[in-house]
Amino acid sequence: MRDPKFTDYVLLTVLALIWSSAFFNIKIATYSFSPVSIAFLRIFFGAIPVAVLCLYKKIKIEAFSKDWYWFATIGIVNLVIPFFLISFGVEKIQSNLAAILMATTPLSASVLAHFFTKNEKINYIKIFGVLVGFSGIIFLFSDNILINKNNFISAIAILVGSTFYVIGGLLTLKVSNKKNESVTSSILIWATIFILPLSLILNYFNSSNIFSFIQDVHFSHRLDSTISVIYLGIVPTGIAWLMRFRILKNNGLVFQAQVAYLIPIFGVILGYIFLKEIITYKVMISLIAVIIGIYFVRKSNKKDIIKQTV
């Protein structure tokens, strides 16, 4: 692990831009695809670059090894459920709101990690950060211009999706001794195996717009939606995770965690640039509160890591 150089900061910024771009692309994808189809295609196209890299580097994919049940569980919890919930939510709310709501992931992680890990216990700094961050989210829900009775459940779905990301991250610790590329490809493979039949079953029993899957199998989708859904799989789901692993390997967790500050900021900016989304004063206040909350949580985590290495 080395001290960050200029190129490392550039890579971190690019990673933040890629992950931030996922939100407005999900919005565009919902113009033609159902939430369950978006989730499936993200996972399917995301698996391709990771699997190709494993084959190129001759890394063994352990999807069907003795730890297959961990890969399957993580695939469901960390990919299938949040991808579906986020797509479902973004259908009815602005993508910039989704970026802010998803930015609560580090805040939720600090709470859950206290109960399920040994080295990340909560303290007064973390409590302050969590309270400030979630106060911003509560304030955001008071914005009747953007969140109302018609899309309230959609906003809640995104918050729930972010929590599943955290749970999936905690479960990933169970296979942390394996190569990152192998873990990622194995998780994506199991997520694909799970979501394809699930999509067909849900479509059979309930062919509503939420669960429609077979109805999406045609070639008359909007071009922008098709490009967005392919982009979502290959870039934010596949390539970005490989970039994340490189940053973690070269610069460590504390440096990589700084991406959390940039994602909601870029998410709001990109939503305005590409979709002309409304930015109210409550959106700005909520964004600032969430970033401040993340700062205090990360500040506490950094101190913990330093103590553990002394």
N, C-alpha and C positions, 0 to 999 in steps of 0.2 A: 504494500500500500504506500502511495506517495502523496506528497503535498500537491494540491490542485494547481494545475497550470492553466494558461489562457484557453487552451484547447479543451480542457475538462469543463470549464465554465460554459464554453460554447456548446459542448455536447449536452450538458445539463439543461441549458436553455432550449435546445432543439427538442429534447425529450419532453420538457414541459409544454412546448408548443404542440407537439404531436398528441400528447394526452389531452390537452385542452381542445384541440381540433375535433376530438371524438364527439363532443357534445353537439356542435352544430351539424356535424355529419349524421349523427343519429336522427336529429330533427328532419334533415332532408330525406333520409332513408324512410322515415315514417310516412312520407307522402305516397309511397307505393307499396311498402312492405309492412306486414303485421309485426308486432313486437316479438312473437315467437320465431318468426322467420329471420328477423334481424339478429336475434341471439344465435340462432343456428349458423347463419352465414358468417357472422363474426368469428365464431369458434372454428368453423371449417376452414375459412381462408387464413385465420391466424395460425392454424396448425401447420400449414404448408411451409412457410419460411423456416420455422423452427425445426421441423422434421428434415428439411433439406440440409440445414446446417449440421444437424446430428449425423446425417449420412456422410456429408463432406468431411467432417472432423472425425468420423468413425467412432462417434460416441454411442454407446449402447442405449437404446430406448427401453426403459424398464416398465412400460405400461402394464405388462402382464407378468411381472416378477412376483415374488412372494409378498411385496408391499402394494400389490395392485389395489387393495381396498382403500388405502390412504389416497392414492392417486384418483380413484373413482370418487371418493368423498370430497376431496378438495376440488375436483372438476365441477361437481354439482354445486357446492357451496360457494366457491370462489369465482365461477364463471357462469354456469347455467342460470342460477337464480338471480344474481345481480344484473347480468346482461338483459334478462327478460324484464325485470322490474324497472331498470333505467329506461329501456326502450318504451315500456308501457307509460312511464311517467312523462317522458319528453314529448310524447304524442300531444299532450294537452297543456304543457307549460313551456315557457321559453327555455332555450338551451343555456342561456346565461344563468338562470336560476338553478338549473341542474348542476352547473359547474360549482356554484356556491354551496349547494346542498351536499354535493359529493366531497367538498373540501372538509367536511366534518369527520372524515375517516380517521385522521390522526387523533382527533378528540375522543371519538368512540374507542379507538385502539388503546388509549391511555387508561380508560376505565376498565375495559375487558382484560387488558394485560395484567392489571393489579390482581385479578382473581385467578388467572390461568397461567401466569408465568412466575418464576421465582425472582427474577432480577429487575423487573420493571414495576415496582410498587408505586402507588400513587402518593403524592405529597402535596403540601400547600400550594406550591407553584403550579403543579398540574391541575389541582382543583380550581385555582383561579383562572387558568387558561381555558379549562373546559366550561366553566360558568360564563366567561366572557364570550367564547365562541358560540355556545348554544343560545345565549341571550340574543346574539345577532340573528340566529336562525328563527327564534321566536318572533323577533321584530320583523323579519322578512315575511313571516306568515300573516302579519297585520297589513301587508300591502294589498289592499282590496283591488287595486288596478290589475295586478298580475296574478294573485292567488285568490280564488273565490270558491264558492260551493261547487262549481262545475269542475274544478281541477285540484281541489284540496287533496283528494285521495291520491292523485298522480304525484303530488309533491311528497306526500308521506311515503309512497312506494319507492321514490328515489332515496329517501333517508334510510329506509329499510334495506335497500340494495347496498348502500354504503356500509351498513353494519355487517352484511354478509361478506363483503370484501375483507373486513377486519377478522371475522371468524375464520375465513379461509386462510388468511395470513397466519393466524395462530396455529391452524392445522398443518400448515406447510412446515412448521418447525419440526414436525414428526419425521420429515424426510430431508432435513437440512444438511445431512451428511452426504448427500448425493450431488452429482453434477447439476448445475442449474439448468443447462440445456435439456438434459435428460428428464428432469422433474417437470419442466414446462411442457415439453412435448408429450409426456405421459399424461399430464393433467388435461391437455387439450384433446388428446385422443379419447380419453374417457368421457370428457364433456360432450364430444361429438357423438359417441356411442349412446350416451344417455338421452341427449336432446332430440335426436332424430326420431326414434320411436315415440317419445313423449309427445312431440309435435303432431305426429300422425294420430295418436290416440286422442289428444285434446281436440284436434280438428274434427275427428269423427263424432265425438260426443257433444261438441260445442263449436260450431263453425262461425262464431262471431268474429268481428274484426280483430279481436285481441288474440284469438287462438288460430285464426285461419292460417293454414300452411299449404295444403294442396292447392288452394285457390291462387297462391302466389307462384305456383310452378307454371309459368308461361313467359313469353318473350315480349310482352307489351308494357313492361314497367317503364316509368319515366327514366330517362337517361341519367339525370342528376342523382336520382335515388339509387340506381344501379351502381354508378361510380362510387357513391358514398358508402354503400354497404360493402363493396369489395375493398375500398380503402380502409374501412373500419377493421376488417379482418386482418389484412396484410400489414398495415402500418401500426396503428395504436395497439393492436392485440399481439401481433407477431414480432415485428421488427423492434418496436419500442421496448418490449420486455427484454430482448437481447441487448439493447443499449443500456437498459437499467442494470443488467448483470455486469456489463463491462465497467460501468461507473462504480458499482459496489466493489468489484474486484480491485480497481485501480485506486479508488479514493475513500472507500468505506461508507458505512451506513449514515453517519452524521452528515456528510457532504451530499449524498444522494437524497436524503430526507428534505433538503432545501427545496426540492421540486414542488413540495406541497404549498409553498408560498406563491409560486408562479402560476399554478394551474387555474385557480379561480380568477386571477387577474386576467390572464390570457383568454380564459373562457368567456368572460364578459366582453372583452375587446373584440374577439373573433365573432361572437354572436352579433355584435353591432355592425361589424364590417360586412359580414356575409349575409346576414338575415335582417339587418336593420331593426334589431330587437330594441325594445324600450328599456332605458336605464333610468329608473326613478331614484329619488334621493334615498329611499329606504333600501334599495338594492346596494347603493354605495355604502351606506352605514353598516349594513349587514356584512358586506364584503370586508370592510375594515375590521369589524369586530371578529370575524372568523380568522382573519390573518393574524390579528393580535393574539387570539386564543391559541392558534397554532404556534406562534412564536414562543409563548410561555411554556407550552407543553414540550416543544423541541428543546428549549433552553434547559429544562429540567432533565430531559433524556440525555442531553449532551453531558451534563454534570455527572449523571449516573454512569455513563460509559467511561468517562475519564477516571472516576473512582475505581471502576472495575479493572482498569489497566494499570493503575498505580501500584 
